[in-house]
């Protein structure tokens, strides 16, 4: 196992996609606070570092879909996985080595984005205004979101032997989870009623309209289902974390842990039964 991890990390730190991912999140981590600072200077509206600090959580899934799929896909295309098994490595060890490597890579990329934002945001926007405990919990949520994506993409990569197919499936899944999260998040954000407004009619009389119910408001059991999906799926978690509107961080942490364990268990079981060509 140690040899597998050593080889995996050595290859990861030479991987151009890995460093491109780090460069992308660092660029975003610098650009966003600088842009917020410029807007603050022009508009005169005070902006805190809290705003968009966790934005990396939104696009980390897309970056990891490319990194994990190509990283594991290369092992299949080069015959590396077969060679590892031929020399006596256990299938579970091979799977966990790739999982840990991709997971650590995801955490590093996510951490690089947060660190870049912190370094650029602190001197420009000042310190955090949210409680430190809440910020730390959201940092944990962000890291776990990256680990969820890594575990799911590792599952796909280790089951599919086609490098191109793995990349397509992972990228499509990343966008699907993100857009699903956006849709559910938007629906839950719909107001229950539209506030009445006052306006003047043609005769000059002021007319006050009453509050009107919002037909798009999600209520009842459907809302409970939407809230569960929003908290459970990484896309919904990412949007909540990025907007810092997480009501119960520990619930997201629990759901992320469940997905990681479930994906890992399913992946190991499937890889053990897989017929390697």
TASUL-V296722 format. One record per residue. RES is the residue in one letter. PHI is phi as a letter, one per 30 degrees, with the letter a starting at -180 (none if undefined). Layout:
BEGIN
RES:PHI
RES:PHI
END
This chain:
BEGIN
X:none
X:d
X:d
X:d
X:d
X:d
X:d
X:d
X:d
X:d
X:d
X:d
X:d
X:c
X:d
X:d
X:d
X:d
X:d
X:d
X:d
X:d
X:d
X:d
X:d
X:d
X:d
X:d
X:d
X:d
X:d
X:d
X:d
X:d
X:d
X:d
X:d
X:d
X:d
X:d
X:d
X:d
X:c
X:i
X:c
X:d
X:b
X:c
X:d
X:e
X:d
X:i
X:d
X:c
X:d
X:e
X:d
X:d
X:c
X:d
X:d
X:d
X:d
X:d
X:d
X:d
X:d
X:d
X:d
X:d
X:d
X:d
X:e
X:d
X:d
X:d
X:d
X:d
X:i
X:d
X:d
X:d
X:d
X:d
X:d
X:d
X:d
X:j
X:d
X:d
X:d
X:d
X:d
X:d
X:d
X:d
X:d
X:d
X:d
X:d
X:d
X:d
X:d
X:d
X:e
X:d
X:d
X:d
X:d
X:d
X:d
X:d
X:d
X:d
X:d
X:d
X:d
X:d
X:d
X:d
X:d
X:e
X:d
X:c
X:c
X:i
X:d
X:d
X:c
X:d
X:e
X:e
X:d
X:d
X:d
X:d
X:d
X:d
X:d
X:d
X:d
X:d
X:d
X:d
X:d
X:d
X:d
X:d
X:e
X:d
X:d
X:d
X:d
X:d
X:e
X:d
X:d
X:d
X:c
X:c
X:d
X:d
X:d
X:d
X:d
X:e
X:d
X:d
X:d
X:d
X:d
X:d
X:d
X:d
X:d
X:d
X:d
X:d
X:d
X:d
X:d
X:d
X:d
X:d
X:d
X:d
X:d
X:d
X:d
X:d
X:d
X:d
X:b
X:c
X:d
X:d
X:b
X:c
X:b
X:c
X:d
X:d
X:d
X:j
X:d
X:d
X:c
X:c
X:d
X:d
X:d
X:c
X:d
X:d
X:d
X:c
X:d
X:c
X:b
X:i
X:d
X:d
X:d
X:d
X:d
X:d
X:d
X:d
X:d
X:d
X:d
X:d
X:d
X:d
X:d
X:d
X:d
X:d
X:d
X:d
X:d
X:d
X:d
X:h
X:c
X:d
X:d
X:b
X:e
X:d
X:d
X:d
X:d
X:d
X:d
X:d
X:d
X:d
X:d
X:d
X:d
X:d
X:d
X:d
X:d
X:d
X:d
X:d
X:d
X:d
X:d
X:d
X:c
X:d
X:c
X:d
X:d
END
